Amino acid sequence: MSMASHVRILAWFNIVIGALGVLAACITFAGASILPVILAVAAQEAADIPIAILQVVVTVVVGVILVLSLPSLILGFGLYNLRPWARILGFVISGLNLLHFPLGTAISLYAFWVLLKPETEQLFQRPAVTPT
């Protein structure tokens, strides 16, 4: 299998991981939108303060999930299109994803193997083809 194929596989791994993170953020946001209604019905007046705190916590959690997921999406599209900056971003994100045991670690090790090959470096040094 050529290194270009490995780069495309790595790109799809990152697109899928990023998309799953964005999906998790949407599900978290949707679930948290329903939870205050349930709390308000169950506790009535006593639920006012927890609902406000819940909204802040959900906003922070959704924000963190998006901040962690969007770079993977960007990396996936950059790798797929063989953008020179994507190789550098791939090293950074793979280094951070080493901590996400076991799936993130496996994908990161694969990313390092793919991105450190001399053949891969040559792929990213080609000038980008722009349609005329």
C-alpha positions in Angstrom: 0.0 0.0 0.0 1.4 3.4 -0.9 2.0 6.1 1.7 -0.6 8.3 0.0 -3.2 5.6 0.9 -2.0 5.6 4.5 -2.3 9.4 4.6 -5.9 9.2 3.3 -6.7 6.5 5.9 -5.2 8.7 8.6 -7.3 11.6 7.3 -10.5 9.6 7.5 -9.6 8.5 11.1 -9.3 12.1 12.1 -12.5 13.1 10.3 -14.4 10.3 12.0 -13.0 11.1 15.4 -13.7 14.8 15.0 -17.2 14.2 13.7 -17.9 11.8 16.7 -16.8 14.6 19.0 -19.1 17.1 17.4 -21.9 14.6 17.5 -21.2 14.1 21.3 -21.3 17.8 21.8 -24.7 18.0 20.0 -26.1 15.1 22.0 -24.8 16.7 25.3 -26.4 20.0 24.4 -29.7 18.4 23.4 -29.8 16.3 26.6 -29.0 19.2 28.8 -31.7 21.3 27.1 -34.3 18.7 28.3 -32.9 18.2 31.8 -33.8 21.6 33.2 -37.4 21.1 32.2 -37.4 17.8 34.0 -35.8 19.4 37.1 -38.3 22.3 37.0 -41.2 19.9 37.0 -39.8 17.6 39.7 -38.5 20.2 42.1 -40.5 23.3 41.1 -39.1 26.4 43.0 -36.1 24.6 44.5 -34.7 23.9 41.0 -34.0 27.5 40.1 -30.3 27.6 41.2 -29.3 24.1 39.9 -30.8 24.9 36.5 -28.6 28.0 36.2 -25.6 26.1 37.3 -26.4 23.2 35.0 -26.6 25.6 32.0 -23.1 27.0 32.8 -21.7 23.5 33.2 -23.2 22.2 30.0 -21.9 25.3 28.1 -18.4 24.7 29.4 -18.6 20.9 28.6 -19.9 21.4 25.1 -17.3 24.1 24.5 -14.5 21.8 25.6 -15.7 18.9 23.5 -15.9 21.2 20.4 -12.4 22.7 21.1 -11.0 19.2 21.3 -12.9 17.8 18.2 -12.7 20.6 15.7 -8.9 20.4 15.3 -9.2 16.7 14.3 -11.8 17.6 11.6 -9.5 20.4 10.3 -6.5 18.0 10.4 -8.5 15.3 8.5 -9.4 17.7 5.7 -5.8 19.0 5.5 -4.4 15.5 5.4 -6.9 14.4 2.8 -5.9 17.4 0.5 -2.2 17.0 1.3 -1.8 20.5 2.7 1.8 21.1 4.0 0.5 22.6 7.3 -1.5 19.4 8.0 1.7 17.3 8.6 2.8 19.7 11.3 -0.7 19.8 12.8 -0.8 16.0 12.6 2.3 15.8 14.9 0.8 18.2 17.4 -2.7 16.6 17.6 -1.2 13.1 17.6 1.0 14.1 20.5 -2.1 15.3 22.4 -4.1 12.2 21.5 -1.5 9.8 22.9 -3.2 10.5 26.2 -6.6 9.2 25.0 -6.0 5.5 25.7 -6.5 3.1 23.9 -8.1 4.4 20.6 -6.3 7.8 20.6 -3.0 6.1 21.4 -3.3 3.6 18.6 -4.3 6.2 16.0 -1.5 8.5 17.3 1.1 5.8 16.9 -0.2 5.1 13.4 -0.1 8.8 12.6 3.6 9.1 13.8 4.5 6.1 11.7 2.8 7.6 8.6 3.9 11.2 9.0 7.5 10.4 9.8 8.2 8.4 6.6 10.4 10.1 4.0 7.8 9.2 1.3 5.1 11.0 3.2 7.3 14.1 3.6 7.7 14.2 -0.2 3.9 14.0 -0.6 3.4 17.1 1.4 6.2 19.1 -0.4 4.4 18.9 -3.7 2.9 22.2 -4.8 -0.9 22.3 -4.4 -2.8 21.9 -7.6 -5.3 24.6 -8.1 -8.1 24.3 -10.6 -8.2 26.9 -13.3 
